[in-house]
């Protein structure tokens, strides 16, 4: 594949896989305005965030198996259309509850982009090339969480919160056109699997019994959840506890996100020279080192001097964890790649969503819960990886060039 084609696919698939942070982060600066205009309390407005997260998880469970049955292109295009139309409908929402319902639909549609983008990459690449391309996607996935709230904030200078959702609709429409024109079907009819609910459940059951798959998927999900805890709690910890200004918080958040991008690109250079499983082990070890250091710095009250480097290591390590764990988890499941990708994504969103409320369990004036949650999750990721992925056959297969 030419470099031009790789770049084209990276932009389209990277945009599709970024539907999650785009949907959740871009409208965050508008929450107070939404609350005021819709005469709703903060908890009512925050229902829209939870609804979107649920939609992203459920949508992956549905769209992943459908892509194994009907091919990648049709479910992907339908999902993007649903995302774009639901985004436009969100801009017209008359109440907080209507907004939450529409956000559920928006997340469901966006999930098709997330889950099928991973599967298309699995269809197009294998071995070293697969891990390298996932590293390339980290460039997009690392930048979007930084830019999305900034873009949302700038949009509010020239439009209302409804304009943010119109912009999301426009992004969805642009990606739809790009996919229609430049993204081919990557699963030939002869490789598709007959679909039914019992068959889907059997497929998921087989994946759940695959110790190697669960080892890679669960260790990555736990590391991702540690980062999710950071995203949920860092605003309160850094601003309320350590008194950083909103501008300095944005700088810290941006630097950590750049760390993900940098490590993802370093991973792309190392794949093929260093075994993918070893790179994943290094990433998880760095994640655990950072997470345990965050826990220590918060419990012992060591201050920003110790906390900021620990947060950077924890977050940046995702650039090593995500591409290698995804490539290794999907490498042994070519025929059920859609279902495997769905389960991979659901584990990440489910664990991340379950632990995020824990970081604020003691209020906004202490960093200890965030530190303990991050330390426990990152350490658990290493344990799961060490116990469940001892067999190396899949690793040797994944490390061979296509």
C-alpha positions as CSV (number, residue, x, y, z in Angstrom):
1,X,0.0,0.0,0.0
2,X,1.3,3.4,-1.0
3,X,2.1,6.1,1.6
4,X,-0.6,8.3,0.1
5,X,-3.2,5.5,0.6
6,X,-2.0,4.9,4.1
7,X,-2.4,8.6,4.9
8,X,-5.9,8.7,3.4
9,X,-7.0,5.7,5.4
10,X,-5.4,7.1,8.5
11,X,-7.4,10.4,8.2
12,X,-10.7,8.7,7.5
13,X,-10.5,5.8,10.0
14,X,-8.8,8.1,12.6
15,X,-11.8,10.5,12.3
16,X,-14.2,7.6,12.6
17,X,-12.5,6.2,15.7
18,X,-12.5,9.7,17.2
19,X,-16.3,9.9,17.4
20,X,-16.1,9.0,21.1
21,X,-14.0,12.0,22.3
22,X,-15.7,14.3,19.7
23,X,-19.1,13.4,21.1
24,X,-18.1,13.6,24.8
25,X,-15.5,16.3,24.9
26,X,-16.6,18.9,22.4
27,X,-19.7,20.0,24.2
28,X,-18.3,20.0,27.7
29,X,-17.6,23.8,27.8
30,X,-21.3,24.3,26.9
31,X,-22.8,22.4,29.8
32,X,-23.5,25.5,31.9
33,X,-25.2,27.2,28.9
34,X,-27.3,24.1,28.3
35,X,-28.3,24.0,31.9
36,X,-29.4,27.6,31.8
37,X,-31.3,27.6,28.5
38,X,-33.1,24.3,29.2
39,X,-33.9,25.3,32.8
40,X,-32.3,22.0,34.0
41,X,-30.0,21.2,36.9
42,X,-26.5,20.1,36.5
43,X,-27.4,16.4,37.1
44,X,-30.1,16.5,34.5
45,X,-27.7,17.9,31.9
46,X,-25.0,15.4,32.8
47,X,-27.5,12.7,31.9
48,X,-26.7,13.5,28.3
49,X,-23.0,12.6,28.9
50,X,-24.0,9.3,30.5
51,X,-26.5,8.5,27.7
52,X,-23.8,9.1,25.1
53,X,-21.4,6.8,26.9
54,X,-24.1,4.1,27.0
55,X,-24.8,4.5,23.3
56,X,-21.2,4.2,22.4
57,X,-21.0,0.9,24.4
58,X,-24.2,-0.6,23.1
59,X,-23.6,0.5,19.6
60,X,-20.3,-1.4,19.5
61,X,-22.0,-4.6,20.7
62,X,-24.5,-4.3,17.8
63,X,-22.4,-2.9,15.0
64,X,-19.4,-5.1,15.4
65,X,-21.2,-8.4,14.8
66,X,-23.3,-6.8,12.0
67,X,-20.0,-5.9,10.2
68,X,-19.0,-9.6,10.3
69,X,-22.4,-10.5,8.6
70,X,-23.0,-7.7,6.1
71,X,-19.5,-6.4,5.5
72,X,-17.9,-3.3,6.9
73,X,-19.1,-0.6,4.6
74,X,-22.9,-0.8,5.0
75,X,-23.1,-0.8,8.8
76,X,-20.4,1.9,8.9
77,X,-22.2,4.2,6.6
78,X,-25.5,3.7,8.3
79,X,-23.9,4.4,11.7
80,X,-22.3,7.7,10.4
81,X,-25.7,8.8,9.0
82,X,-27.3,8.1,12.3
83,X,-24.6,10.1,14.1
84,X,-25.0,13.1,11.8
85,X,-28.8,13.2,12.0
86,X,-28.8,12.7,15.8
87,X,-26.3,15.5,16.2
88,X,-28.5,17.8,14.2
89,X,-31.5,16.7,16.3
90,X,-29.5,17.4,19.5
91,X,-29.2,21.0,18.3
92,X,-33.0,21.2,18.3
93,X,-33.6,19.5,21.6
94,X,-36.3,21.3,23.6
95,X,-35.4,19.8,27.0
96,X,-32.6,18.1,29.0
97,X,-34.4,14.7,28.8
98,X,-34.9,15.0,25.1
99,X,-31.2,15.9,24.7
100,X,-30.2,12.8,26.8
101,X,-32.4,10.5,24.6
102,X,-30.9,12.0,21.4
103,X,-27.4,11.7,22.8
104,X,-28.0,8.0,23.3
105,X,-28.9,7.7,19.6
106,X,-25.9,9.8,18.7
107,X,-23.5,7.6,20.7
108,X,-25.0,4.5,19.2
109,X,-24.4,5.8,15.6
110,X,-20.9,7.0,16.5
111,X,-20.0,3.6,17.9
112,X,-20.1,2.2,14.3
113,X,-17.2,4.4,13.4
114,X,-15.2,3.4,16.5
115,X,-15.7,-0.4,16.2
116,X,-15.6,-0.8,12.5
117,X,-12.6,1.5,12.0
118,X,-10.5,-1.0,14.1
119,X,-11.9,-3.9,12.0
120,X,-11.1,-2.3,8.7
121,X,-7.6,-1.8,9.9
122,X,-7.5,-5.5,10.8
123,X,-8.8,-6.4,7.3
124,X,-6.2,-4.2,5.5
125,X,-3.1,-5.1,7.6
126,X,-1.6,-7.9,9.6
127,X,1.5,-8.5,11.7
128,X,3.9,-5.6,12.0
129,X,1.9,-3.4,9.6
130,X,-1.2,-3.8,11.8
131,X,0.6,-2.5,14.9
132,X,2.2,0.3,12.9
133,X,-1.1,1.5,11.5
134,X,-2.7,1.5,15.0
135,X,0.2,3.6,16.1
136,X,-0.6,6.0,13.3
137,X,-4.2,6.2,14.5
138,X,-2.9,7.2,17.9
139,X,-1.8,10.5,16.2
140,X,-5.4,11.3,15.6
141,X,-6.8,9.8,18.8
142,X,-4.3,11.6,20.9
143,X,-4.9,15.0,19.3
144,X,-8.7,15.0,19.3
145,X,-9.3,14.9,23.1
146,X,-7.1,18.0,23.3
147,X,-8.7,19.9,20.4
148,X,-12.3,18.9,21.0
149,X,-13.0,21.0,24.2
150,X,-10.9,23.9,22.8
151,X,-12.9,23.9,19.6
152,X,-16.1,23.7,21.6
153,X,-15.0,26.7,23.7
154,X,-14.1,28.7,20.6
155,X,-17.4,27.9,18.9
156,X,-19.3,29.2,21.9
157,X,-17.7,32.6,21.3
158,X,-19.6,32.9,18.0
159,X,-22.6,30.6,18.4
160,X,-24.7,28.9,21.1
161,X,-24.4,25.4,22.4
162,X,-26.7,24.3,19.6
163,X,-24.1,25.4,17.1
164,X,-21.7,22.8,18.7
165,X,-24.0,20.0,17.7
166,X,-24.5,21.5,14.2
167,X,-20.7,21.3,13.9
168,X,-20.7,17.7,15.0
169,X,-23.3,17.0,12.3
170,X,-21.1,18.7,9.8
171,X,-18.1,16.6,10.9
172,X,-20.2,13.4,10.5
173,X,-21.4,14.5,7.1
174,X,-17.8,15.2,5.9
175,X,-16.6,11.8,7.1
176,X,-19.6,10.2,5.4
177,X,-18.7,11.7,2.1
178,X,-15.0,10.7,2.6
179,X,-16.0,7.1,3.4
180,X,-18.4,7.0,0.4
181,X,-15.7,8.2,-2.0
182,X,-12.5,6.7,-0.6
183,X,-13.2,3.8,1.7
184,X,-13.8,0.4,-0.1
185,X,-15.5,-2.7,1.3
186,X,-12.7,-4.7,3.0
187,X,-14.7,-7.9,3.8
188,X,-15.5,-10.0,0.7
189,X,-18.8,-11.8,0.7
190,X,-17.2,-15.2,0.9
191,X,-15.6,-14.3,4.2
192,X,-18.8,-13.1,5.9
193,X,-20.5,-15.1,8.6
194,X,-24.2,-15.8,8.9
195,X,-25.7,-13.6,11.5
196,X,-28.4,-14.3,14.2
197,X,-28.7,-13.6,17.9
198,X,-27.7,-17.2,18.9
199,X,-24.7,-17.1,16.6
200,X,-23.7,-13.7,17.9
201,X,-24.0,-14.9,21.5
202,X,-21.9,-18.0,20.6
203,X,-19.3,-15.8,19.1
204,X,-19.1,-13.6,22.2
205,X,-19.0,-16.7,24.4
206,X,-16.1,-18.0,22.4
207,X,-14.2,-14.8,22.7
208,X,-14.8,-14.6,26.5
209,X,-13.4,-18.2,26.8
210,X,-10.3,-17.2,24.8
211,X,-7.8,-16.6,27.6
212,X,-5.3,-14.9,25.3
213,X,-7.8,-12.5,23.8
214,X,-9.2,-11.6,27.2
215,X,-5.7,-11.1,28.6
216,X,-4.8,-8.6,26.0
217,X,-8.3,-6.9,25.9
218,X,-8.7,-6.7,29.7
219,X,-5.2,-5.5,30.5
220,X,-5.6,-2.7,27.9
221,X,-9.1,-1.9,29.3
222,X,-7.7,-1.6,32.8
223,X,-4.9,0.7,31.6
224,X,-7.4,2.7,29.7
225,X,-9.7,3.0,32.8
226,X,-6.7,4.4,34.7
227,X,-6.6,7.2,32.1
228,X,-10.4,7.5,32.3
229,X,-10.0,8.1,36.0
230,X,-7.4,10.8,35.3
231,X,-9.8,12.5,32.8
232,X,-12.7,12.3,35.3
233,X,-10.7,13.6,38.3
234,X,-7.9,15.8,37.0
235,X,-9.9,18.9,36.6
236,X,-10.9,18.9,40.3
237,X,-7.6,17.7,41.6
238,X,-5.4,20.1,39.7
239,X,-7.7,23.2,40.0
240,X,-9.5,22.7,43.3
241,X,-6.8,20.9,45.3
242,X,-3.6,22.3,43.7
243,X,-5.1,25.6,42.6
244,X,-4.0,25.6,39.0
245,X,-5.8,28.1,36.8
246,X,-8.0,26.8,34.0
247,X,-5.4,27.9,31.5
248,X,-2.6,26.0,33.3
249,X,-4.9,23.0,33.6
250,X,-5.4,23.1,29.8
251,X,-1.6,23.2,29.4
252,X,-1.1,20.2,31.6
253,X,-3.9,18.3,29.9
254,X,-2.4,19.1,26.5
255,X,1.1,18.1,27.4
256,X,-0.1,14.7,28.7
257,X,-2.1,14.1,25.5
258,X,0.9,15.0,23.4
259,X,2.7,12.3,25.4
260,X,0.2,9.8,24.0
261,X,0.8,10.9,20.5
262,X,4.6,10.9,20.9
263,X,4.7,7.4,22.4
264,X,2.4,6.1,19.7
265,X,4.8,7.4,17.0
266,X,7.8,5.9,18.9
267,X,5.9,2.6,19.0
268,X,5.4,2.8,15.3
269,X,9.2,3.0,14.8
270,X,9.9,0.1,17.2
271,X,7.2,-2.3,15.8
272,X,9.0,-4.9,13.7
273,X,12.3,-4.4,15.6
274,X,10.9,-5.2,19.0
275,X,8.3,-7.9,19.7
276,X,4.7,-6.5,20.0
277,X,4.1,-8.4,23.2
278,X,7.3,-6.9,24.7
279,X,6.3,-3.4,23.7
280,X,2.9,-4.0,25.4
281,X,4.6,-5.3,28.5
282,X,6.8,-2.1,28.6
283,X,3.7,0.1,28.1
284,X,1.8,-1.6,30.9
285,X,4.8,-1.5,33.2
286,X,5.1,2.2,32.6
287,X,1.4,2.6,33.2
288,X,1.7,0.8,36.5
289,X,4.8,2.8,37.5
290,X,3.0,6.0,36.8
291,X,-0.3,4.9,38.4
292,X,1.3,3.7,41.6
293,X,3.4,6.9,41.7
294,X,0.2,9.0,41.4
295,X,-1.3,7.0,44.3
296,X,1.9,7.5,46.4
297,X,2.1,11.2,45.6
298,X,-1.6,11.8,46.6
299,X,-1.6,9.7,49.7
300,X,1.7,11.1,51.0
301,X,0.8,14.7,49.9
302,X,4.0,15.1,47.9
303,X,2.5,18.0,45.8
304,X,2.6,18.9,42.1
305,X,6.4,18.2,41.8
306,X,5.7,14.5,42.2
307,X,2.2,14.3,40.8
308,X,2.6,15.9,37.4
309,X,5.4,13.6,36.1
310,X,3.5,10.6,37.5
311,X,0.4,11.6,35.5
312,X,2.4,12.2,32.4
313,X,3.9,8.7,32.5
314,X,0.5,7.1,33.2
315,X,-1.2,8.8,30.3
316,X,1.7,8.7,27.8
317,X,2.1,5.0,28.2
318,X,-1.3,4.5,26.5
319,X,0.5,5.3,23.3
320,X,2.3,2.0,23.7
321,X,-0.5,0.0,25.3
322,X,-3.4,0.7,22.8
323,X,-1.8,-0.1,19.4
324,X,-0.1,-3.3,20.6
325,X,-2.9,-4.7,22.7
326,X,-5.4,-4.0,19.9
327,X,-3.2,-5.6,17.3
328,X,-2.5,-8.7,19.4
329,X,-6.1,-9.1,20.5
330,X,-7.5,-9.0,17.0
331,X,-4.7,-10.9,15.3
332,X,-6.1,-14.3,16.1
333,X,-9.7,-13.5,15.1
334,X,-9.9,-12.6,11.5
335,X,-13.3,-14.3,10.9
336,X,-14.9,-12.6,13.9
337,X,-12.9,-9.4,13.9
338,X,-16.1,-7.3,14.2
339,X,-17.3,-9.0,17.3
340,X,-13.8,-9.0,18.8
341,X,-13.4,-5.3,18.1
342,X,-16.8,-4.7,19.7
343,X,-15.9,-6.6,22.9
344,X,-12.5,-4.8,23.0
345,X,-14.3,-1.4,22.9
346,X,-17.1,-2.4,25.3
347,X,-14.6,-3.5,28.0
348,X,-12.8,-0.1,27.8
349,X,-16.0,1.9,28.0
350,X,-17.6,-0.3,30.7
351,X,-14.7,-0.4,33.1
352,X,-13.9,3.3,32.5
353,X,-17.5,4.2,33.1
354,X,-17.8,2.2,36.3
355,X,-14.7,3.6,37.9
356,X,-15.1,7.2,37.0
357,X,-17.6,8.0,39.8
358,X,-15.1,6.6,42.3
359,X,-12.6,9.4,41.8
360,X,-14.9,11.9,43.4
361,X,-16.3,9.7,46.2
362,X,-14.6,11.9,48.9
363,X,-15.5,15.2,47.3
364,X,-13.5,17.7,45.2
365,X,-11.0,18.8,47.9
366,X,-8.9,15.6,48.0
367,X,-6.8,13.8,45.3
368,X,-6.5,10.6,47.2
369,X,-9.5,8.7,45.6
370,X,-8.2,9.5,42.1
371,X,-4.7,8.3,43.0
372,X,-5.8,5.1,44.6
373,X,-8.1,4.2,41.7
374,X,-5.4,4.9,39.1
375,X,-2.8,2.9,41.1
376,X,-5.1,-0.1,41.5
377,X,-6.2,-0.1,37.9
378,X,-2.7,0.2,36.4
379,X,-1.3,-2.5,38.8
380,X,-4.2,-4.8,37.9
381,X,-3.5,-4.4,34.2
382,X,0.0,-5.8,34.7
383,X,-1.3,-8.7,36.8
384,X,-3.9,-9.6,34.2
385,X,-1.4,-9.4,31.4
386,X,1.2,-11.5,33.2
387,X,-1.3,-14.2,34.3
388,X,-3.4,-14.5,31.2
389,X,-1.0,-14.1,28.2
390,X,1.8,-16.4,29.1
391,X,1.5,-18.5,25.9
392,X,3.5,-16.8,23.1
393,X,2.3,-18.5,19.9
394,X,0.0,-15.7,19.0
395,X,2.7,-13.1,19.7
396,X,5.1,-14.8,17.3
397,X,2.4,-14.9,14.6
398,X,1.5,-11.2,15.2
399,X,5.2,-10.2,15.0
400,X,5.7,-11.6,11.5
401,X,5.3,-9.1,8.6
402,X,2.5,-9.6,6.2
